């Protein structure tokens, strides 16, 4: 029985096209070139932060975030950056009586933005900076398990990455849903792990309500 649904942020709820485009601008790199390198790094199984190193060796992402903020060009996102199915999906899941949360690898600043956008729609918003633990570390998912009022086997973690979301959430005893969008899911979708590990594979978050209802019906 699934009683709680917890969402990743980037490329699950938030389309990060704007964010990475502004990083390309900050680096002084054509956006097309930056995005091509970004995809190549992911396809090679490397950490996405290696993309920055390819253009500027020694690049410190956290320090550069601070520099951008000081230059009045902080990382940001808003309603216009949400995937178009997000609001309706949350409404449907809430109507189904499910407990809802958002938990991802995000900064304190991003956490504030998420609370402005979603405080009326979900029961909890947590970020890696809030918790001092980041995906895919088990400590992150243990923290999720601590704050969600359900057993791990009653939770569904929804994300776009096999490596950061699906595999570690499953190892923590949770059900998982892989949503096909963004660079990671597009590249990983046909892999063996992406086909075998998730409880659900969806093209849209709007599919979750029906999938969960059918799953819970079978569990009775």
C-alpha positions as CSV (number, residue, x, y, z in Angstrom):
1,X,0.0,0.0,0.0
2,X,1.4,3.4,-1.0
3,X,0.4,6.1,1.4
4,X,3.0,8.9,0.7
5,X,4.5,10.3,-2.5
6,X,7.8,12.2,-2.3
7,X,9.1,14.1,-5.3
8,X,12.5,15.0,-6.5
9,X,12.9,18.6,-7.7
10,X,15.1,19.1,-10.8
11,X,13.7,17.6,-14.0
12,X,10.9,16.1,-12.0
13,X,9.0,19.2,-10.9
14,X,11.2,21.9,-12.3
15,X,12.4,22.2,-15.9
16,X,16.0,23.2,-15.5
17,X,16.5,24.6,-19.0
18,X,16.6,28.1,-17.7
19,X,19.0,27.3,-14.9
20,X,21.6,25.6,-17.0
21,X,21.3,28.2,-19.7
22,X,22.2,30.9,-17.2
23,X,25.2,28.8,-16.1
24,X,26.4,28.7,-19.7
25,X,26.0,32.5,-19.9
26,X,28.0,32.8,-16.6
27,X,30.8,30.7,-18.0
28,X,30.7,32.6,-21.3
29,X,30.0,29.4,-23.2
30,X,27.4,29.1,-26.0
31,X,24.3,27.4,-24.6
32,X,24.3,24.8,-27.3
33,X,27.9,23.8,-26.5
34,X,27.3,23.7,-22.8
35,X,24.2,21.5,-23.2
36,X,26.1,19.1,-25.6
37,X,28.9,18.7,-23.0
38,X,26.3,18.3,-20.2
39,X,24.7,15.4,-22.1
40,X,28.1,13.8,-22.9
41,X,29.1,13.9,-19.3
42,X,25.9,12.2,-18.2
43,X,26.1,9.6,-21.0
44,X,29.6,8.7,-19.7
45,X,28.2,8.1,-16.2
46,X,30.1,11.0,-14.7
47,X,28.9,13.6,-12.2
48,X,27.1,16.4,-14.0
49,X,29.4,18.9,-12.1
50,X,32.2,17.6,-14.3
51,X,30.6,19.7,-17.1
52,X,31.8,22.9,-15.4
53,X,35.3,21.5,-15.1
54,X,35.5,20.8,-18.8
55,X,35.1,24.5,-19.4
56,X,36.9,25.9,-16.4
57,X,39.2,23.5,-14.5
58,X,39.0,24.0,-10.7
59,X,35.5,25.4,-10.9
60,X,33.9,25.5,-7.5
61,X,30.1,25.4,-7.9
62,X,29.3,26.5,-4.4
63,X,31.6,29.5,-4.6
64,X,30.3,30.5,-8.0
65,X,26.8,30.3,-6.7
66,X,27.8,32.9,-4.1
67,X,29.5,35.0,-6.8
68,X,26.4,35.0,-8.9
69,X,24.2,36.1,-6.0
70,X,26.6,38.9,-5.2
71,X,26.5,40.0,-8.8
72,X,22.7,40.1,-8.6
73,X,22.4,37.1,-11.0
74,X,21.5,34.3,-8.5
75,X,20.2,30.9,-9.5
76,X,16.5,31.0,-9.5
77,X,13.3,29.4,-10.8
78,X,9.6,30.1,-10.6
79,X,6.1,29.1,-11.7
80,X,7.0,29.4,-15.4
81,X,9.8,26.8,-14.9
82,X,7.5,24.1,-13.5
83,X,6.6,21.2,-15.8
84,X,3.0,21.7,-17.0
85,X,1.6,18.6,-15.4
86,X,2.9,19.4,-11.9
87,X,0.0,21.4,-10.4
88,X,-2.7,19.0,-11.7
89,X,-0.8,16.0,-10.6
90,X,-0.4,17.3,-7.0
91,X,-4.1,18.2,-6.9
92,X,-5.1,14.7,-8.1
93,X,-2.8,12.9,-5.6
94,X,-4.0,15.1,-2.7
95,X,-7.6,14.3,-3.7
96,X,-6.7,10.6,-3.5
97,X,-5.8,11.2,0.2
98,X,-2.0,10.7,-0.2
99,X,0.6,12.4,1.9
100,X,2.8,14.5,-0.3
101,X,6.4,15.7,0.1
102,X,9.2,17.3,-1.9
103,X,12.8,16.3,-1.2
104,X,15.8,16.8,-3.4
105,X,19.4,18.0,-3.7
106,X,18.8,21.7,-3.4
107,X,20.4,24.7,-1.9
108,X,18.9,26.7,1.0
109,X,17.9,29.4,-1.5
110,X,16.1,26.8,-3.7
111,X,14.4,25.5,-0.6
112,X,12.9,29.0,0.1
113,X,11.7,29.2,-3.5
114,X,10.1,25.7,-3.2
115,X,8.3,26.7,-0.1
116,X,6.9,29.8,-1.8
117,X,5.7,27.7,-4.7
118,X,4.4,24.6,-2.9
119,X,3.7,25.2,0.8
120,X,0.0,25.0,0.1
121,X,0.2,21.9,-2.0
122,X,2.4,19.4,0.0
123,X,3.0,18.4,3.6
124,X,6.8,18.7,3.7
125,X,9.6,20.3,1.8
126,X,13.2,19.2,2.6
127,X,16.5,19.8,0.8
128,X,20.0,18.3,1.0
129,X,21.3,21.6,2.4
130,X,18.6,21.6,5.1
131,X,19.5,18.0,6.1
132,X,23.2,17.9,5.6
133,X,22.9,14.8,3.4
134,X,22.5,14.6,-0.3
135,X,21.5,11.9,-2.8
136,X,22.4,9.2,-3.6
137,X,23.7,8.8,0.0
138,X,21.6,6.5,2.2
139,X,21.6,9.2,4.9
140,X,19.4,11.4,2.6
141,X,16.8,8.6,2.2
142,X,17.0,7.7,5.9
143,X,16.1,11.3,6.6
144,X,13.2,11.1,4.3
145,X,12.0,8.0,6.1
146,X,12.3,9.8,9.4
147,X,10.1,12.7,8.5
148,X,7.4,11.0,6.4
149,X,4.6,9.6,8.5
150,X,4.6,6.2,6.8
151,X,6.8,3.1,6.6
152,X,9.5,3.1,3.8
153,X,7.5,0.4,2.0
154,X,4.5,2.7,2.0
155,X,6.4,5.5,0.3
156,X,6.8,6.3,-3.4
157,X,9.8,8.3,-4.4
158,X,9.4,10.0,-7.8
159,X,12.5,11.1,-9.8
160,X,14.2,11.4,-13.2
161,X,17.4,9.6,-12.4
162,X,18.2,5.9,-11.9
163,X,21.5,6.6,-10.2
164,X,20.4,9.4,-7.8
165,X,16.8,8.6,-7.3
166,X,15.5,5.2,-8.2
167,X,18.3,2.9,-7.1
168,X,19.0,4.5,-3.7
169,X,15.4,4.9,-2.9
170,X,14.7,1.3,-3.6
171,X,17.7,0.3,-1.5
172,X,16.1,2.2,1.3
173,X,13.0,0.1,1.0
174,X,10.8,2.6,-0.9
175,X,8.7,2.2,-4.0
176,X,9.9,4.3,-6.9
177,X,8.6,6.0,-10.1
178,X,10.8,7.1,-12.9
179,X,9.5,10.0,-15.0
180,X,10.8,10.2,-18.5
181,X,12.0,13.8,-19.0
182,X,15.1,15.8,-18.7
183,X,18.6,14.7,-19.8
184,X,19.1,11.9,-17.3
185,X,15.9,10.0,-17.9
186,X,16.2,10.5,-21.6
187,X,19.7,9.0,-21.6
188,X,18.9,6.2,-19.0
189,X,15.4,5.3,-20.1
190,X,16.3,2.1,-22.1
191,X,18.9,0.9,-19.7
192,X,18.3,-2.4,-17.9
193,X,18.2,-0.7,-14.5
194,X,15.6,1.9,-15.7
195,X,13.4,-0.9,-17.0
196,X,13.7,-3.2,-14.0
197,X,14.1,-1.1,-10.8
198,X,11.2,1.3,-10.8
199,X,7.8,0.3,-9.5
200,X,6.3,2.6,-12.1
201,X,7.6,4.2,-15.3
202,X,5.7,7.2,-16.4
203,X,5.8,9.7,-19.2
204,X,3.8,12.3,-17.1
205,X,3.2,12.9,-13.4
206,X,-0.5,12.8,-14.3
207,X,-0.2,9.0,-14.6
208,X,0.7,8.6,-11.0
209,X,-2.8,8.8,-9.5
210,X,-4.1,6.0,-11.6
211,X,-1.0,3.9,-11.2
212,X,-1.0,4.2,-7.5
213,X,-4.8,3.5,-7.2
214,X,-4.3,0.3,-9.3
215,X,-1.3,-0.7,-7.2
216,X,-3.1,-0.2,-3.9
217,X,-6.2,-2.1,-5.2
218,X,-4.0,-5.1,-5.9
219,X,-2.5,-4.9,-2.4
220,X,-5.8,-5.2,-0.7
